[in-house]
Amino acid sequence: MTAGEPIQRLRIYLSERDMAEGQPLYLVALERLRREGASGATALRGVAGFGAGHRLRTAGMADLNQTAPIIIEWLDRADRIARVLPTLDTLLGDALITIEEIRAYRATLRSSGPFGGRAVADVARGEVLTITPGELLADAFERLARSHQPLLAIIDGDRLVGVVTPDDAARFGAPPLDVLAELDGEERAAALARVPAHPLVNVFGEPRTIYIESSVAHTVSMMVEWGLDALPVIDRQGKAAGIFGIEQALQAALTADRSSERVRQAEPPPPVSLIMQMLVPTITSRTDAATALAQLLRTPSRLLVLVDGLRPAGVLSPAGVTRQLRAPLRTAWLAALAGDGAPLATLAEAATTGLSAMELATPDIPLIEARASEYDAIRTLLEGSHQHLVVVDDEGRLAGLVTRRGLLRALAQESSG
């Protein structure tokens, strides 16, 4: 909220004795405003005054049996008041509510972190890919792989009853979904034949969700705490209304309009060197393909950076390798990805062909300098649709790795700071 925006002051006139849901009405109203994303509101207790009966009332110690008036004062953008106010109609009944246009001389707010005061509704992805509870696991994984969405919503009628995510694939014997997207029809069918033929209703329970008017900062903190890459967004009726994932969080941070806010930032955005992962799994570019593939399978992150001396020369990832391989090595690789150890012997045969790790690598490495800012990293990731960036120092030597999840954790820390 800035001095140039249309600002309104809304006042709600209540009595101290008004109750709702077993609590004072003013507390319930404040909680509703907070939940709906209001910038801020305050409940004021009247100390003296009179109403239509012209009886003077005071709130001194001698008047403990008196009922003091309560005024909730809420200053916010006009568009937000117009959106949120109707949600209070049932709660407030016939309470007097006034709205005034405000001319702000200064409307500088305290810095609210990398997301400003944005709500999930401002940035959530509106499209929701859905599936019914009776469909099979394999069908869900195939649909999710083709869509490149971060989750698949299981919908029973109008009700959200579960979600399928890429992380679920490994639990049920499917290959990583980015690998599945690289396979032809016959290969995909063979890979999904390993998945148990269970209907979704038998394996997925009530999902974690986020309310559409929740703040982006709160939502990001929840995603980090729960270890999730995305959450389904629900509206006031509890229906699926969109998706909020790491991509939306990074976009919210990048597009937050700081230029119009008269807020002094305490510190500039952190450099990449402070948020990067310094321990990077590496292998030399001259390593044979069999050794490199076996090491890639053993690496928890399923990512290897190929180095030539101290400089990054390429990247190995399961999806990238799958694009490069041809039968019979490709068949052995897919079986090994599915957890079958026997094909590792077939992978070893590649060493006799002279195939090197560099021939399987993705050579166009997304690079960023260690001294670049956090926002430079976000912009580079989003513009190139990258999942990670290789960090180099001033002389081009490998310094670290920045991932989308790592940036999300950094933004969550800044929001809570």
Secondary structure per residue as TSV (DSSP state, phi and psi in degrees):
chain	resnum	aa	ss	phi	psi
A	1	M	-	360.0	126.0
A	2	T	-	-126.9	170.8
A	3	A	T	-64.8	-23.4
A	4	G	T	-85.3	-9.3
A	5	E	S	-87.2	152.6
A	6	P	-	-69.2	117.2
A	7	I	E	-115.3	142.1
A	8	Q	E	-127.6	153.8
A	9	R	E	-114.5	123.3
A	10	L	E	-111.0	134.5
A	11	R	E	-123.4	134.7
A	12	I	E	-116.6	123.3
A	13	Y	E	-101.2	118.9
A	14	L	E	-129.9	175.2
A	15	S	E	-111.1	149.8
A	16	E	T	-60.0	-26.3
A	17	R	T	-88.5	-6.6
A	18	D	-	-65.1	132.1
A	19	M	E	-125.6	154.8
A	20	A	E	-157.8	134.8
A	21	E	T	56.1	34.1
A	22	G	T	75.6	11.6
A	23	Q	E	-133.6	163.8
A	24	P	E	-56.6	136.9
A	25	L	H	-59.4	-36.1
A	26	Y	H	-65.2	-33.5
A	27	L	H	-69.8	-40.2
A	28	V	H	-64.1	-41.1
A	29	A	H	-64.9	-41.8
A	30	L	H	-62.8	-41.9
A	31	E	H	-64.1	-38.8
A	32	R	H	-64.1	-43.0
A	33	L	H	-62.3	-41.9
A	34	R	H	-61.8	-44.3
A	35	R	H	-63.6	-34.3
A	36	E	T	-86.3	2.2
A	37	G	T	91.3	18.1
A	38	A	-	-61.2	146.9
A	39	S	S	-65.6	-34.9
A	40	G	-	169.6	147.2
A	41	A	E	-148.8	154.3
A	42	T	E	-133.4	137.3
A	43	A	E	-95.8	123.5
A	44	L	E	-109.9	134.5
A	45	R	E	-99.7	124.5
A	46	G	-	-69.8	138.6
A	47	V	S	-98.4	-23.1
A	48	A	E	-164.7	152.1
A	49	G	E	163.6	178.8
A	50	F	-	-142.5	159.0
A	51	G	-	-118.6	-149.4
A	52	A	T	-62.1	-27.8
A	53	G	T	-81.3	-1.9
A	54	H	-	58.3	24.9
A	55	R	-	-97.3	123.1
A	56	L	-	-73.5	129.6
A	57	R	E	-123.2	142.8
A	58	T	E	-126.4	164.7
A	59	A	-	-117.0	33.7
A	60	G	S	-77.0	176.3
A	61	M	G	-62.4	-27.1
A	62	A	G	-78.9	-4.9
A	63	D	G	-119.8	40.8
A	64	L	T	-64.3	-22.5
A	65	N	T	-86.5	-2.9
A	66	Q	S	-78.4	161.6
A	67	T	-	-109.6	114.2
A	68	A	-	-84.1	147.6
A	69	P	E	-74.3	149.8
A	70	I	E	-122.9	131.0
A	71	I	E	-119.3	124.2
A	72	I	E	-94.4	122.3
A	73	E	E	-111.1	128.2
A	74	W	E	-134.0	116.3
A	75	L	E	-105.9	131.0
A	76	D	E	-164.1	175.0
A	77	R	E	-63.7	146.0
A	78	A	H	-62.0	-37.7
A	79	D	H	-67.6	-34.6
A	80	R	H	-71.9	-39.7
A	81	I	H	-61.6	-41.9
A	82	A	H	-63.5	-32.8
A	83	R	H	-78.6	-37.5
A	84	V	H	-89.9	-34.1
A	85	L	G	-55.6	-41.7
A	86	P	G	-60.4	-22.4
A	87	T	G	-72.7	-10.4
A	88	L	G	-98.6	-5.5
A	89	D	H	-55.7	-50.6
A	90	T	H	-65.4	-38.5
A	91	L	H	-67.4	-42.2
A	92	L	H	-90.7	-12.2
A	93	G	T	57.7	-125.3
A	94	D	T	-99.5	23.5
A	95	A	-	-61.5	143.3
A	96	L	E	-69.8	129.2
A	97	I	E	-131.3	128.8
A	98	T	E	-121.7	151.1
A	99	I	E	-131.3	131.7
A	100	E	E	-126.5	142.2
A	101	E	E	-76.7	135.8
A	102	I	E	-117.0	132.8
A	103	R	-	-98.8	112.3
A	104	A	-	-91.5	123.6
A	105	Y	S	-72.1	-43.7
A	106	R	-	-141.7	129.1
A	107	A	-	-129.0	44.1
A	108	T	-	-79.8	123.6
A	109	L	-	-101.7	157.4
A	110	R	-	-61.1	145.1
A	111	S	-	-59.6	130.6
A	112	S	-	-107.1	32.7
A	113	G	-	85.4	-169.9
A	114	P	T	-69.9	-11.4
A	115	F	T	-106.0	1.9
A	116	G	T	61.2	-143.3
A	117	G	T	-103.6	27.4
A	118	R	-	-73.6	146.9
A	119	A	B	-104.5	161.2
A	120	V	H	-55.4	-36.8
A	121	A	H	-57.6	-27.2
A	122	D	H	-75.4	-23.4
A	123	V	H	-132.3	-6.5
A	124	A	-	-63.3	149.7
A	125	R	B	-79.4	122.5
A	126	G	-	-75.2	-28.5
A	127	E	-	-73.4	133.8
A	128	V	-	-126.6	115.0
A	129	L	-	-76.6	128.1
A	130	T	E	-123.0	163.0
A	131	I	E	-152.0	154.0
A	132	T	-	-91.0	156.5
A	133	P	T	-61.9	-25.5
A	134	G	T	-81.2	-10.5
A	135	E	S	-76.7	161.6
A	136	L	B	-87.8	158.0
A	137	L	H	-54.5	-47.5
A	138	A	H	-59.5	-40.1
A	139	D	H	-64.0	-38.2
A	140	A	H	-65.4	-44.1
A	141	F	H	-65.4	-40.9
A	142	E	H	-63.9	-43.5
A	143	R	H	-64.9	-40.4
A	144	L	H	-67.7	-39.0
A	145	A	H	-63.9	-40.2
A	146	R	H	-70.9	-30.7
A	147	S	H	-82.3	-25.9
A	148	H	T	61.6	22.7
A	149	Q	-	-86.8	158.3
A	150	P	S	-79.1	-13.6
A	151	L	-	-160.6	162.5
A	152	L	E	-123.2	122.7
A	153	A	E	-86.9	129.3
A	154	I	E	-92.6	116.3
A	155	I	E	-116.5	126.9
A	156	D	E	-113.1	101.0
A	157	G	T	69.9	-117.9
A	158	D	T	-101.1	1.2
A	159	R	E	-101.1	133.8
A	160	L	E	-81.3	117.0
A	161	V	E	-114.1	-4.9
A	162	G	E	177.0	171.2
A	163	V	E	-138.8	148.1
A	164	V	E	-111.6	130.8
A	165	T	-	-123.4	163.4
A	166	P	T	-56.9	-31.6
A	167	D	T	-65.4	-20.8
A	168	D	H	-72.8	-20.5
A	169	A	H	-58.6	-47.3
A	170	A	H	-63.2	-32.5
A	171	R	H	-63.6	-27.2
A	172	F	T	-116.3	21.0
A	173	G	T	82.6	9.5
A	174	A	-	-87.8	152.1
A	175	P	-	-69.7	164.8
A	176	P	-	-52.0	141.1
A	177	L	H	-68.5	-25.7
A	178	D	H	-70.8	-28.1
A	179	V	H	-72.9	-43.9
A	180	L	H	-56.5	-36.3
A	181	A	T	-67.5	-19.5
A	182	E	T	-87.6	-9.6
A	183	L	S	-86.8	152.3
A	184	D	-	-80.1	176.0
A	185	G	H	-58.6	-42.9
A	186	E	H	-68.1	-42.8
A	187	E	H	-65.1	-40.2
A	188	R	H	-64.2	-42.3
A	189	A	H	-62.4	-41.0
A	190	A	H	-65.8	-40.6
A	191	A	H	-66.9	-41.0
A	192	L	H	-78.1	-14.4
A	193	A	T	-65.3	-19.6
A	194	R	T	-76.7	-16.9
A	195	V	S	-78.9	132.1
A	196	P	-	-57.3	142.6
A	197	A	-	-82.9	60.9
A	198	H	-	-100.2	139.2
A	199	P	B	-70.6	151.1
A	200	L	G	-58.8	-33.8
A	201	V	G	-61.4	-23.3
A	202	N	G	-84.4	-14.3
A	203	V	T	-124.3	-13.6
A	204	F	-	-119.1	132.9
A	205	G	-	-103.8	-166.4
A	206	E	-	-57.3	126.7
A	207	P	-	-85.7	159.3
A	208	R	-	-74.0	141.2
A	209	T	-	-136.8	170.4
A	210	I	E	-131.6	139.2
A	211	Y	E	-74.4	143.8
A	212	I	T	-63.5	-26.8
A	213	E	T	-96.5	6.1
A	214	S	S	-63.7	152.2
A	215	S	B	-72.7	151.3
A	216	V	H	-62.4	-40.5
A	217	A	H	-59.9	-45.8
A	218	H	H	-63.1	-41.7
A	219	T	H	-65.2	-42.9
A	220	V	H	-62.1	-41.4
A	221	S	H	-60.9	-40.6
A	222	M	H	-65.5	-40.8
A	223	M	H	-61.9	-42.5
A	224	V	H	-66.7	-44.3
A	225	E	H	-61.6	-40.1
A	226	W	H	-88.9	-6.1
A	227	G	T	68.6	36.8
A	228	L	-	-111.3	146.8
A	229	D	S	-90.3	-17.7
A	230	A	E	-160.4	156.3
A	231	L	E	-134.5	142.0
A	232	P	E	-72.6	140.8
A	233	V	E	-98.7	132.7
A	234	I	E	-116.1	150.2
A	235	D	-	-93.2	-169.9
A	236	R	T	-64.4	-23.2
A	237	Q	T	-92.5	3.1
A	238	G	S	81.0	11.9
A	239	K	-	-91.0	151.5
A	240	A	E	-62.8	127.6
A	241	A	E	-123.9	-2.3
A	242	G	E	160.5	-169.5
A	243	I	E	-131.7	136.5
A	244	F	E	-122.8	116.8
A	245	G	E	-130.3	-170.6
A	246	I	H	-59.1	-39.6
A	247	E	H	-58.3	-45.4
A	248	Q	H	-67.6	-35.8
A	249	A	H	-65.0	-44.2
A	250	L	H	-65.8	-40.2
A	251	Q	H	-63.5	-38.3
A	252	A	H	-64.1	-39.9
A	253	A	H	-68.0	-39.3
A	254	L	H	-72.7	-34.7
A	255	T	H	-97.6	0.1
A	256	A	-	-58.6	126.3
A	257	D	-	-84.0	89.0
A	258	R	-	-82.2	-20.6
A	259	S	T	-65.5	-27.0
A	260	S	T	-95.9	-3.3
A	261	E	-	-93.2	129.9
A	262	R	-	-88.4	64.5
A	263	V	-	-124.4	123.9
A	264	R	-	-80.6	123.8
A	265	Q	-	-76.5	130.7
A	266	A	S	-63.5	-36.8
A	267	E	S	-142.4	152.4
A	268	P	-	-69.6	163.9
A	269	P	-	-58.2	144.4
A	270	P	-	-66.3	148.8
A	271	P	B	-74.3	160.6
A	272	V	H	-57.8	-32.2
A	273	S	H	-60.4	-24.0
A	274	L	H	-88.8	-16.1
A	275	I	H	-116.6	-3.6
A	276	M	S	-77.9	159.2
A	277	Q	B	-87.2	120.6
A	278	M	-	-87.0	-28.3
A	279	L	-	-87.3	106.0
A	280	V	-	-114.2	125.4
A	281	P	-	-67.8	123.4
A	282	T	E	-128.2	164.8
A	283	I	E	-154.2	149.1
A	284	T	E	-74.0	151.5
A	285	S	T	-67.6	-17.0
A	286	R	T	-90.9	-1.2
A	287	T	S	-63.3	142.0
A	288	D	B	-70.3	157.9
A	289	A	H	-62.0	-41.8
A	290	A	H	-60.9	-45.9
A	291	T	H	-63.5	-41.8
A	292	A	H	-64.4	-42.9
A	293	L	H	-66.6	-38.9
A	294	A	H	-64.4	-38.9
A	295	Q	H	-69.7	-37.5
A	296	L	H	-61.3	-38.8
A	297	L	H	-66.0	-30.2
A	298	R	H	-85.9	-13.7
A	299	T	-	-82.5	120.9
A	300	P	T	-55.1	-37.8
A	301	S	T	-78.3	-9.6
A	302	R	-	51.4	46.0
A	303	L	-	-149.6	130.1
A	304	L	E	-127.0	135.8
A	305	V	E	-100.3	123.0
A	306	L	E	-82.5	133.2
A	307	V	E	-121.1	142.4
A	308	D	E	-115.1	100.8
A	309	G	T	71.4	-118.6
A	310	L	T	-108.8	6.4
A	311	R	E	-105.3	138.1
A	312	P	E	-67.2	136.2
A	313	A	E	-121.2	-14.7
A	314	G	E	179.4	175.4
A	315	V	E	-134.8	137.1
A	316	L	E	-109.5	127.2
A	317	S	-	-139.4	156.4
A	318	P	H	-55.1	-45.1
A	319	A	H	-67.0	-41.5
A	320	G	H	-64.3	-42.6
A	321	V	H	-63.2	-42.7
A	322	T	H	-59.3	-37.4
A	323	R	H	-64.4	-31.7
A	324	Q	H	-87.5	-29.7
A	325	L	-	-77.4	150.0
A	326	R	-	-127.0	158.2
A	327	A	T	-61.3	148.7
A	328	P	T	-87.1	-9.5
A	329	L	H	-63.5	-35.2
A	330	R	H	-62.8	-42.1
A	331	T	H	-61.7	-44.2
A	332	A	H	-64.7	-38.5
A	333	W	H	-63.9	-44.1
A	334	L	H	-64.6	-38.8
A	335	A	H	-65.8	-39.6
A	336	A	H	-66.0	-38.6
A	337	L	H	-61.6	-32.9
A	338	A	T	-79.3	0.1
A	339	G	T	100.0	6.6
A	340	D	-	-86.0	114.8
A	341	G	S	-75.0	-26.1
A	342	A	T	-56.9	-41.9
A	343	P	H	-63.5	-9.5
A	344	L	H	-60.0	-31.6
A	345	A	H	-65.1	-38.5
A	346	T	H	-66.2	-37.7
A	347	L	H	-60.3	-36.7
A	348	A	H	-63.8	-26.5
A	349	E	G	-64.2	-22.4
A	350	A	G	-64.2	-24.4
A	351	A	G	-62.4	-28.8
A	352	T	G	-79.8	-13.2
A	353	T	G	-87.6	-9.2
A	354	G	T	81.3	6.3
A	355	L	-	-68.5	130.1
A	356	S	B	-104.4	162.4
A	357	A	G	-60.7	-33.7
A	358	M	G	-64.8	-29.7
A	359	E	G	-72.3	-16.3
A	360	L	G	-101.8	-5.3
A	361	A	S	-83.1	159.2
A	362	T	B	-86.8	109.0
A	363	P	-	-77.4	-26.8
A	364	D	S	-80.5	82.8
A	365	I	-	-79.1	130.1
A	366	P	-	-75.3	110.4
A	367	L	E	-106.7	154.1
A	368	I	E	-150.3	145.8
A	369	E	E	-79.8	147.1
A	370	A	T	-62.3	-27.0
A	371	R	T	-86.7	-6.1
A	372	A	S	-64.6	160.2
A	373	S	B	-85.3	164.5
A	374	E	H	-55.3	-38.9
A	375	Y	H	-73.4	-28.6
A	376	D	H	-63.1	-41.1
A	377	A	H	-64.8	-43.8
A	378	I	H	-61.9	-44.6
A	379	R	H	-63.1	-43.1
A	380	T	H	-65.1	-41.0
A	381	L	H	-62.5	-47.1
A	382	L	H	-70.5	-43.9
A	383	E	H	-65.2	-32.7
A	384	G	H	-98.7	1.5
A	385	S	T	53.2	40.9
A	386	H	-	-89.0	154.4
A	387	Q	S	-96.2	-19.3
A	388	H	E	-153.2	162.0
A	389	L	E	-129.3	136.3
A	390	V	E	-87.8	126.7
A	391	V	E	-95.8	133.9
A	392	V	E	-124.9	155.5
A	393	D	-	-86.5	-172.0
A	394	D	T	-63.7	-20.6
A	395	E	T	-102.3	11.2
A	396	G	S	81.4	12.3
A	397	R	-	-88.5	149.2
A	398	L	E	-59.9	128.1
A	399	A	E	-120.6	-25.9
A	400	G	E	173.3	-164.7
A	401	L	E	-144.6	136.9
A	402	V	E	-117.3	127.8
A	403	T	E	-115.9	165.4
A	404	R	H	-61.6	-43.1
A	405	R	H	-63.9	-37.9
A	406	G	H	-64.0	-40.4
A	407	L	H	-65.7	-37.7
A	408	L	H	-61.8	-42.7
A	409	R	H	-63.4	-41.0
A	410	A	H	-62.6	-43.6
A	411	L	H	-65.6	-36.8
A	412	A	H	-64.0	-40.8
A	413	Q	H	-64.2	-41.8
A	414	E	H	-64.6	-35.2
A	415	S	H	-68.1	-33.3
A	416	S	H	-90.4	-6.9
A	417	G	-	-75.9	360.0
